[in-house]
Amino acid sequence: MSKSGALDLASGLGGKIKKQEVQSAVQQYEKYHAHFGADEETRKANYADMVNKFNDLATSFYEYGWGESFHFANRWKGESFRESIKRHEHYLALQLGLKKGMKVLDVGCGIGGPLREIARFSSTSITGVNNNEYQISRGTELNRLGGLSDSCNFVKADFMKMPFADNTFDAIYTIEATCYAPDAVACYKEIYRVLKPGQCFAAYEWGMTDNFDHNNQIHQSIKAEIELGNGLPGIRTINQCLKALKLVGFEIILEKDLAADSPVPWYEPLDTSRFSLSSFRLTLLGRFITKAMINALEFVGLAPEGSGRVSSFLEKGTEAFLAGGRMEIFTPMYFFLVRKPVSNS
């Protein structure tokens, strides 16, 4: 059901941005990252606009390369990339103890790939929160095509201020999404508010590891390239995430960087030294062909002006992922399972 061809990719470029305005949107987005980390406070202050522009510009590329689930996964030897993605999602559902009748929230749900997979796996009703109109419209169509419109739905909202009453959900999860929050404490506090007492929140969070050196210019450059290539206001350390959870009041049940002992490195699908038919579009050759194809489609007018520049900054993010992963200074899968206490006391 995911977009699979070059023309599908071209037709979705820019999301809800008018085609003639894509070039301008790219330029505005790049300004947020113009000085490699110096403008982090500006990005945080304008996170909603920046992240929305990024999602409009990048979603079609993501779906073309990754499918419906925009995330990484730890991986066993002999396991395919797609199998690892599904298992990664099922692991969250099992850790949360999801079962039929529960009301579940997916925070920052993208186009809903994990939401649909987890809903099928656990027979639960899942609401996805997303502030991007294009991703919601695409996700709604995929829900319909998958026969899941009754059990899966979307709410357009900023997850920093969600339109739900206190103590609404039986379980909440997020997959590589709350890294877009400008303030971890405020974000986790809002999740805490809408979660029922005694219930759990689970996440795969992006973060800089203990190996990251703030005084190392190479480390800082890799961090900045990941931010540029992924629409991030900044990247926290995993220790900052843990401290924020505790400050909000969550009880820590389990926390672990799942990348640390993954038999196959999480960044392996992007590795320039390998060739894979199952995830060809993610390989160096696949990315080169995609970039050339987008430039050609832009030249003949089938893709909007600015498409090639989007491809370029996404490529920078990919190379930074590889560098950060190999140096073990960045992880996309800091996992935690936390509980909201039954009583605030």
N, C-alpha and C positions, 0 to 999 in steps of 0.2 A: 504493500500500500504506500510505501515511501516513494518519493520522487526518484526516478531512476535514470532519466536521460538528460542529455545536455540542454535540450529545449525546456524541459521541466525546470532545470536549474536556472536557466536564463529568465524564464517567466516569473519566477519567485523572487528574483533579486530585487532588493529594495523594500520588500514587504509591503506595508501600507504607504510607504513614501511614494509620491508621484514620480514616475520614471524620469521626468525632466528635472527633478530636484535631488536625485540620488547623488550626483557629483557634489552638490553643495553640502549634503548631509555627511558625505565622507570627509570633506574638508573640515566641517565643524567637529566631527568625531575625532579626527586626528589632532585637532588643536588641544583637546583635553589631555593628550599624551605627548605634547610637543617637547617637553623638557625632561623626559625620563625620570619621573618621580618627584620633580620639584613642584608639580601642580597637584599633588595628591589631595590637598584640602579643597582645591577648586573642583576636582572630580567628585569628592564626597558631597560637596554642596549642591552639585548638579547631577547626582547619580541617576535620578529618574530619567532625565533627558538623555544622558550618555548611554545608559543601559538599553533604553528603548531604541535609540539609533543603532546601537550595535546589533540588537536582535533583529531589527528590520533588515539590516545589511547582511547579516551572517547566517540567518536561519536556513535559507535555501542551500547554502554551502554545507552546513551541518547535516541537513537531511540527505543531501546527495552523497556525502562521504560516510556518515555514521549510521544512517537509518533513523528510526523514530526516537531512539534513546541517546541523548547527548551527554554521555559520560564515559569514563574509563572503568576498568574493573581489574581486580587482581585475577590471576589466571593459573590454572593447573597445566602441567605438561600434558599434551595430547588433547587439550580442550580448545575448541575454536574460539575466535574472538566473539562471535555472536552468542555462543553458549555461555561464555564467561559473563557477558552483559546480562543475560537472563538470570544466571545464578546469583549475580551481585544484587539484583533486584529482589529475588526470592529470599536472600539472606536477610534483607531488611524486614521483609514481611514476617519471617520466622522469629527474628529477634523481638519484634513488636507483639508477637502472638496474635496476629490479625486473624479474625474469623468472621463468619457470616453474621450480619446484623450490626457490626461496628461501623461507626461514622468516622471516616479517616480524612485527613487533610494532607495534600502534597504541596509544600511551600516552594514556589518557583518552579512550576511543573513543565516549562518548555511547551512542546507540542503534545505532551502527554504519553510518550512511549512507555516510561516506567509505570505511570498511572494505570494504563490499560493492562499491562502485564501483571501488575500486582493485584488489580481488581479481579482478573481471571483466576490468578493463583490462589487468592484468599477468599473469594466470593464476598468481598466487602463493597461498600458504597464509598467512592472516593471523589472528593472535591479538589480541583487543582486551582491554586491561586497564581495568577500571572498578570503582569501589568502591560503586556504587549498585545495589541489588538490583532496583529497578523498571526502570531503564534496561537492565540485562542481560536481564531477562525479556522486555521489549519487543523488544530487539535479537535475541534468540534466536528469537522468533516471526517477525520480519521475515526473518531468515536462512532459516527454514523455508519461508516463503512465496516467497522468491526462489530457492529451490533451491540454496542455498549452505551448507547445514549441514555438508557434508564439508570445505569449504575455509575456512570462517570460524567462529571460536569465540570465546567470552568467558571471561575469568578474573576472578572477583571478588577484587580486591586493591587496596590502597593503592599508588599508583605510587611512593611514597616508600620502600617496602620490598617489592619484588616477589618472588614465590615462584618465581623462576627461577634456575637455576645460572649461574655466570659464563660468559661467552662463548657464549651460547645462540643469538642471532639474527643473521641475515645482513643485516638492515636494520631500522631503527627510525624511526618518524615520529610526530609529534604535531601536531594541528591545533587551535590555540586552546584548549589544555587544560592545559599545564604552568604557565599563569598562575595556576592554583589552588594551586600548590605554595607552602608557607609559606617555603621556602628554595630558591632557584634552584640554588645549588652542590650541596646534598644531592640535589636532584632529578636534575640532570644527571649527578652522580656515580653514581647508581643506574642510569641509562640506560647510562652508560659501562660499568658492570660487566657488564651482561647482553648487550652488543653484542660480536660477535666482533672480534678485532684485524684492522685493515685495512679494516673495513666502516664504513658511513656512517649518520649520524643527520640527519634533516631535520625542520624545524619551521616552522610559522606561529605566531609568538609575539605576545601582546599586550604593549604597552609604551607608556610615555610617551616622546615624541620629544624631540629637542634643543630644541624650541620651548617645552617645558614649563618654567614658572618656579615653583620651590618657594615663592617668596615672594609669588606672586600668588594672592590669595584666590579669585578667579574660577576660576583653573586648579585650585586645591585643591578647590573645591566640585564642579567637573565630575568630577574624579578620584573623589571620595567617592560621587557619584551613580552612576558606572559600577560601583564596588565594590558598592554596595547592590543595584543592579538586576541584578547578575550573580553574586552569591555569592562575591566575591573577598576573600581576606584582606588584599590590598594589590595595587598595581600597580607593577612595577619599571620603570625606564627601559630602553630598548633597549641602552644602553651597559652597564648592570648585567648584562643577559643575556649580552652578548658577553664581558665580563670573567669571568663565572662559567664559561662554556664553556672559556675558556683556562685558568682556574685548575684545572679538573677534568683537563685534559690533552688535550682535543680539538684536532685540527688544523683550522683554519678554511679551508674551500675557497671558500665564497661566503657573503656576508651582505649583505642589502639590504632596505630598507623598500619593499615592492612597492606600497604606497599612494602613495608619493611621485610616481610618474609614471604612475599609472593614468589612461587617457583618460576614463573615467567614474568619479567618486568612489565609493569603497567604500560610503559611507553613503547613496548615492542611493536605494536601495530604501526607506529610512526617511524620505526627504525630505518635509516637509509641503507643499512647493510643487508637488508633482507628483501625477499620477494614473496608475495602471497597473492594467490588468486582470490581467496575468500575475503580479503580486505585490501584489494589492489588499489582502490582509490585513496587509501591512506598512505601508501608507500611513496618513496621519493619519485619514482617514475609516474605513478598515478597522479600525484600532486602536480608534477611538471606538465603532464598532458592536460589536466584540468585547467591549469593557469593559461596554457596556450590556447585552449578551446575558448575560455572566457574572453581572452583578448581578441580572438577572431570574431566571436559573437558580438562583442562591443563594437568592433571595427565596422561590421556590416549592419549594425543598428538593431540586432535582435536582443542584445543585452544593453541596459542603460549605461550611459557614460559614468565612469567611476567604478564599474564592476571590477576592472583589473586591479585597481588600488585596494579594493576590499580583499581580493585574492592575495595580494602582496602582504598586507598586514596580518592576515590569518596565517600565512606561511611563516612569518616572523614568529608568531606565537607558537607554531608547531615546532620550529627549531629550538625555541626557548624551552618548551616542554622536554624535548630530548636532552638538552644540556642540563636542565634542572633535575631531571630524573637520573641521568647518569652520575651526576655529582651528589645525588641524594640530598639536595637542599630544598626540594619541593615535593609535595605529595598531593594528589587529588582525592585521596581516600583515607583521610583521618576519620576513623569511625568512632562514633560515641552513641551510647544508649543511656538516656537519663530519665528520671521520673520526677513528676511534680508531686510534692508531698501531699498526703491526705489533709494535713492541717498545716497552716502557715507557721504555727508555733514549733 
